[in-house]
Amino acid sequence: MAERAQPRVYSIAAHRGFADALVAGLVPRYANPELGLAGLTLLVPSSRARRAISEAFIRHAGETGRPGLLMPRMAVVGDLDLDETLGPLLDPLGAADIPPAIDPQRRLFELAKLLSSVMGERAPKGATLLRLAREAGATMDRLLVENVDPSDLLDEAVTGIYPDLSDHWQNSLRDFSTVQLLWKQELARKGLLDAAARRNGLFEWAARRWKDDPPDTPIVAAGVTSAAPSLAKLLRVIANLENGAVILPDFDLTMPQAVWEELGRAGAAPEPGDTPFARDDAVTHPQYHLKLLLNRMGVAREEVQPWHRKGLAAAPPERSHAIGSLFLPPEASKSWVDLPAEKRRLSGVRILTCANPEEEAQAIALLIREALEVPEKRVAVVTPDRALARRVVHHLDRWNIAADDSAGRPLSQTPAGRLLLLLAEVMADKAPPVPLMALLAHPLVDGGMERGVWLRQLRRVERELRGPRRAGGLKPIGEIAGRLAEQHARSGEWFALVEGALDPLLSLSDRSHVSLAELLDMLAATGEALCGEKLWAKEDGRALAAFVEGFRLHAREADFALAPGDAAIALRDAMDQVAVRPPYGGHARVQILGLLESRMTRAEPVICAGLNEGVWPTRGGVDALLAPPVLRALGIPGADFRIGLSAHDLGGAMGAPEVVLSRSERDEAGPAIPSRFLLRVQALLGEMLDRYEEKDAVELARAMTRAPATERYPRPGPDPSPEQRDVDISATALDRLLGDPYQFYAGKIMGLSDLDVLDAEPSALWQGNVAHTILQRWHEAREQDDTAPLAPIMAAVLDEENADPLMRGLWQPRLEAALRWVEHKVESYKDRRVLAVEKEGRMTFEGVQVHGRADRIDRLEDGGLAIIDYKTGKPPSAAMVEQGFALQLGILGLIAEKGGFDGLSGDPEGYEYWSLGKAKDDNPFGFGYIEVPLKVGRKTSGVLPEDFLPLTANKLALAIGRFINGRDPFTARENPDYPAYDTYDQLMRLDEWIAHQDGGDER
């Protein structure tokens, strides 16, 4: 079959709808009455495009009333198994001289080994080395797609700019060039090729074969826009075939020639020796990559013809003209000033602006639901923001609309993948509390027990584990489970299952390095022990199984080892490359697509979401290994080239009859900048912008999340019954009764207390308890031996607490210095002695039991008592006592005065706070000082010592008379001067009423 002199290249305008217009033209042109389109071969860019065209064939058959049609053979040109998908036309036996492709995972480990060898001592280790190998592989593929040989890195065009590069880029270029040459030799030795090189070889082989022996059946390349040189040559051959054609999507045939020239060189160097890409090329323009493709095909723009059919969901032709005006390059965009209103009009396009991503997702879900009310209407959401896509899916689920995100999720974010990463995190740090509890509470984990029983035991252990982190390993869990087993028999069984599953894995964390293959074996075995077969059951489990098998095989072949702490990072990086797509079964008329998946898809409406800078388009990055001047010298487009592809995707989506462009004004990081594409739309519309804004969906979304109108919540003032008020009072509770009665009510009467968080910072309460325990044991030891040292007792108490080594290393030196000050101070006393420590006392006051614990009571020289309270932080001041707060020592003094401390007699005369904080004087230990909260010495304000107990008695009588024996309400934040804790702020709904207070009263 002879070739044509004139290449057959067509363009389907954006407003026509590519897939439906393509099918509408292919059927009458190539259909056979008996065989249908079985003789036609379609080359398509992606698997999603193949599905979109298949669906278009089905719609066309339904529209025309055909009972059925044999569809063409479709081959994906981006498929690694290209020779198999093309079947007889690209017979694998005929291409047997093209070596097979190396497995991507195997290549990763081989490149890591080469990088380590080439870089020597500069080479990173473990997960960082794998990350560098992955970046090297991506750069190599970029060169291979452009047919750049490793030897080209040594050409004069590159070596000439080498001296002008910074040291970083010079080292990177030198290392990468060496690795490239060694890698090419290694592949030749093994008889393999990189996947991209093999694909190039198959394209070149097919081009030669079809040129020398044109096939008898028609071949059409539809929607292929990749400008890879090998593919461009193949497309030229197809365009020259008698029964061949190349059909481009959204190629602008109406663009003025001056604008076409302004796009730049696009691969066509004007003079020999010039680079094919100039610095001022408009690589961000949506038509730039199509100009590059035509240049590499050797096809003039004038040779591209318009496609003769339109699709079922075609928009008015004016839409394509508006899209062309929208993306004009800088100089040409000056013509906007003279554009008449009819050229600016984008009928059918709406702009949706929301406050935040949650509101945006809600508004999009409402638009989808509205569209589905129309029978047979299809709706598509196109966004590169996967988090936004997941939000939309969840909102739709509330209305029982099952929508699948066809772009999928990274394996690391699926339940099965997350479990594997949690296992690696638990292993890396010897079972720290947060990842350990997250692992054991994972939805797939039950250890073989009934799920409810498993969770009940876990919650009991988790509650006891809360607080400052303890030393690693399962020992703290075992101790807690052992105590719980006395009351709950199954707690012991639960811990036995946990220990049996995790012990072998945790043993790996003691090594400096561990084989990655051995680690994956252990992770898989531990996962099965905790989850059973559920781990591998669903689509994410099957993807995880395939990942583990491949990664483990090639890690074992490469004998790759890494530090246990790097395992989670290495696995997460690798799993992020694996997309898990949901099985089919979602709503037939709803599609949620990424940019790649959206190409060729047509719906009404199409919602283009996430139009913020950095999202759509994504931020252009610099190649990690090759400097931009090196890439230009090699004839490779810069990083901004992808912005042009994003613009082309948006232009194609905007060809739909009904389009919504949405963005949020803020994201998780703060205020967001509108996409440059959206700003162009707004600028093009000018004063007509208001009529294109979508406001109804935004208002409805806000109404759905707005709290219902209610009366203003008043300041809480609960009034419990006399029976409920009949409670005792501790020495520390008087402050709360007088300053914030609601706190006393919530804690003492309602019995509510705050839960510590897991892996908490060492709280003041915990530090105080530890310090008190140490001092108590030391004082008790001194009763037997005056020279008993304090340091061994401190070490023993911290060992009992099983304190985390890091926390212990940071806090223990400060504590030790302060305790040595206490030791020195006590041992230096000549006129007083320690009488009691941690002494409980109680009394009856106004008919109410009052109790307290004195940290220490000393006997003074004259027989009086000194009441001492230890503080790990800043003690209360004399000013606070004068205001009627911080009366703890006064209550203890009243108890001592009434003989409430068994076995102790004497009048209270001294009141001291011993702080373990940073010293205020010339303390040689650096920590520790004594504070007397009364008007003594040089103090000019405060309460005199002789007035302290009467003041305390009056305040205590007032509190008991009002709240215990009386009926005053327990008003929240009654005294604004009281330095309240925030434990019960949420319970009292503080934020709902505090702003309406003026001086403590409602306005």
Secondary structure, DSSP 8 states (H G I E B T S, - for coil): --B-SS--EEEE-GGG-HHHHHHHHHHHHH-BTTTBTTT-EEEES-HHHHHHHHHHHHHHHHHHT-S-----EEEETT-TTHHHHTGGGG-TTTTTTS--B--HHHHHHHHHHHHHHHHGGG---HHHHHHHHHHHHHHHHHHHHTT--GGGGGSHHHHTTGGGS-HHHHHHHHHHHHHHHHHHHHHHHHT-B-HHHHHHHHHHHHHHHHHHS--SS-EEEES-----HHHHHHHHHHHHBTTEEEEEES--TT--HHHHHHT--TT--SSTTS-SS-TT--TTSTTHHHHHHHHHHT--GGGEEE-S---TT---THHHHHHHHHT--TTGGGGGGG--HHHH--TTEEEEEESSHHHHHHHHHHHHHHHHTSTT--EEEE-S-HHHHHHHHHHHHTTT----BTT-EEGGGSHHHHHHHHHHHHHHTTS-HHHHHHHHTSTT--TTS-HHHHHHHHHHHHHHH-SB-B-SSSHHHHHHHHHHTTT-THHHHHHHHHHHHHHHHHGGGGSS-EEHHHHHHHHHHHHHHHHGGGGGTSHHHHHHHHHHHHHHHHHHHHT-EE-GGGHHHHHHHHHTT-EE---S-S-TTEEEE-HHHHTT---SSEEE---BTBBTTB-----SSS-HHHHHHHT---TTHHHHHHHHHHHHHTTSSSEEEEEESEETTEE--B-HHHHHHHHHHGGGGGGGB--HHHHHHHHHHS---------------HHHH---EETTHHHHHHH-HHHHIIIIIS-------TTB---HHHHHHHHHHHHHHHHHHHHH-TT--SHHHHHHHHHHHTB-HHHHHHHHHHHHHHHHHHHHHHHT-SS-EEEEEEEEEEEEETTEEEEEEEEEEEE-TTS-EEEEEEESS----HHHHHTT---HHHHHHHHHHTT-STT--S-EEEEEEEEEEE-SS--TTSEEEEE--SS-TT--SS--HHHHHHHHHHHHHHHIIIIISS-----TT-STTS---STTTTTTTHHHHGGGEETTEE-
